[in-house]
Amino acid sequence: MSSQPEVFLNGEFLPLAEAKISVLDRGFLFADGVYEVIPAYAGKLFRLQQHLERLNNSLAAIRMPPVMNEQQWTEVLNRLLQTHSQSDQSVYIQVSRGAANTRDHQLPSEYQPTIFAMCQSIANDNLAHIAKGVHAITLDDIRWDWCHIKSVALLGNILLKQQAADQQCGEAILLRDGYANEGSASNLFIVKNKQLITPPKSHNLLPGITRDLVLELASADGVDCIEAEISEQQLGTADEIWLTSSTKEIMPVIKLNRQIVGNGQPGELWQRMAKRYSEFKTDLRKQAHV
Ligand SMILES: Cc1ncc(COP(=O)(O)O)c(C=O)c1O
């Protein structure tokens, strides 16, 4: 038996090294595809329905129908996770418009989508490191106008993230017309006078699954939450800044553009919400064992 991790490609489960696609795949040639990243705790998928709904919304936005239903996805993902029932994993799904016979910008009238899924470990030591607080910078958002689509065209995001990394920062917070919308790979929250604020969903940001959960957990815990635009000035004077994503969870920002945020430590409300988030994960893990 091969020691290669097993992946899913176009209806088959096979070792990673044997998973091959055509160089004419439109995902490769044009970034003509979308993706999802779904955490799984002790084999239990985190908010699967919401992730699949966003996948189907992304597909619809690029004029593709759903490629599999929820039951089919569940079977595929559970099979990938079956050898990882003790650890935390993130499942990666990518769907592209498949390979045409020639390289042509125009959408093919008929095609066979390329459907790929794999899982990899979530680095829990990295999460512990993040919990101590990250540094961030603000940058102009150079991406396109359809940031609500989880497109595999991530060149803008990765170049922005790299600019942050070049300055020893963990994330770039992106500005458009004087407003902060999200990070290069995360959603944005600020706390001001005990109120939790996150920008409303729009074409300027990805509708994060973690974002929605954080809003739910905070509301349930009696926190005053609003969805409102965050100006660059509000960002600069926030008591706390958080960045959320499926694999990084809730990252407290302790320095923005080299200036200390709040008292320079992960804030009080962050501590409370990180605890709620961790309890949510513990409950999920318990469900995996019933
Ligand atoms: C640009 C961007 N915004 C927000 C997020 C957070 O989304 P989620 O919480 O669903 O992981 C991501 C995740 O990768 C992202 O790439």
The ligand as a Gaussian input file, in Angstrom:
#p B3LYP/6-31G(d) Opt

LIG

0 1
 C      -10.000000      36.914000       1.272000
 C      -10.554000      36.097000       2.388000
 N      -11.448000      36.662000       3.223000
 C      -11.969000      35.961000       4.257000
 C      -11.608000      34.647000       4.496000
 C      -12.220000      33.899000       5.674000
 O      -13.180000      32.972000       5.231000
 P      -13.520000      31.672000       6.098000
 O      -13.850000      32.140000       7.464000
 O      -14.693000      31.064000       5.424000
 O      -12.297000      30.805000       6.080000
 C      -10.700000      34.016000       3.648000
 C      -10.314000      32.624000       3.878000
 O       -9.432000      32.084000       3.269000
 C      -10.166000      34.756000       2.559000
 O       -9.285000      34.192000       1.714000

